[in-house]
């Protein structure tokens, strides 16, 4: 079934009619399929190829990038909407709805999905290319690129899903692939523990997504997003009574993938995986899935689940501010960036919860570039010094100039300094919070900008400035790794220009138009012009963070005393232990459950499994005894012994005939001949 009509939840602003997208939109399913083809091909023949399967993975993502780029340009120029669904199975009414529910697979091509297709393909292609150099010499290169292809493919299935059921399939695929990639070096127990932690934390959240789907789908009579958003826009009676609860359940699912407080604990530990995995996970896959889900179902929260937003917004603000402080004390460079990601996801979620559909998505868009850049830059450093810790770095500016300058670009963009991309997207979030009357939350977000600038200045200083504190002789990474850094630095600078309030770039429009293309989701707030007062507050906060960070972490021995003052007796241990949230989970949840479960498993093992095994063993032994005593000794041995005895007796008798005397042989011959003649006479 093909549907190219525009859902009524989107209101056209200029009367433009959207295109069905032509060939590239009609065959967008190829983009979803290609990474899975690469996954299977690498598993089957990867070890036989010179690049150990990397070329298959890179090639698939390269084709996807071209495909998504064509769709992106088409959408800029004319706008696209196409939804395709193929019914796989009829589910029936389930006894709770008048309509027959069905399980469908398909894809949707609209402004939101096209933006996500392109981000996944662009960042994914560069990460795959970078990984070709980074993973050189690894013992499991084919498996790594197979898993990476599965990761990207699952994310494409997720963002291309026209319904909740298919989204869950992609959602779980992303979770499985992340488990495989985080635990890539599974021989080291902390790595396998981190993979299990990420998987299980997300499984807890996934319960909310599944329950929300079970609640909303049958009530609505459909699992399609277009039907859900249409019903929400029309305040359909079918959603009355389930909108708020269903919305909160979906949000709970998003809290896991997008690492919202207090389900954020898995993300820093996920740094156990290879750095290219961290870059892809934090920039274009997995952690953005929750934000995407909230954006895809935005009309539900804007029109009928407004009470749910009252819970979502405080959680998002806590995430962006409180968890950002954890980056201040981390020594592991990747963990600094991980805590930064958690904070930035809080900004995105806060924007969507406050009614800023465009603002949240725009920050997702710009964040993908500078966060991928920062992680790949960190990987370049780690590749050179063979350590994740900033205490083993320092003084790398001269030996790694490309990595240094591109990392600075990413850090400044993340800090929100004009005119880089991060400034424009973060400023729009501040404008959304201020316009919607969330003044307190707006000021908390501004303080969050100060914290971000502070810890990124610290990271740049400890990593690249001062004197080198490690061993060996670090050098710049090869072009296959520095090339993607330069490619990502460009949009980290200019991407923000595509959504300057009040600015339209001729026929291609701007980002606000791209995500819906000349259509605006009902209730979305987008400033008509730059709100310079809020922009100034954000810039002042970022500038203050940079200055304080430089004052405390500049490569000057005199700053050591000031730096030590950060180790406040109560605050420093609190931040270093992550507010003791992990300890709380271990002591309050895991251990109380693990103890009884372990004892129950031990009891089952001792009294059930062992009893069955011992019983089977005893029975087998008894059967063996019977077989040996009755059948073997009294049966088989008796027959064999009798046969042997009879053969011996017959041999003895025959031996008498073989005496060597010719007369006896002649007599025997005559007797035999007579007996033969008699027999013939009788017969005839």
PyMOL commands that set and color helices and strands:
alter all, ss='L'
color gray80, all
select helices_A, chain A and resi 22-26+29-48+54-77+111-134+141-159+164-182+189-220+225-233+237-239+243-257+265-272+275-283+286-296+298-304+306-321+323-328+333-353+357-385+390-392+401-415+421-435+439-464+479-499+506-508+511-514+532-553+559-564+571-576+578-657+662-683
alter helices_A, ss='H'
color red, helices_A
select strands_A, chain A and resi 2-3+10-12+82-92+101-109+519-521
alter strands_A, ss='S'
color yellow, strands_A
deselect
rebuild
show_as cartoon
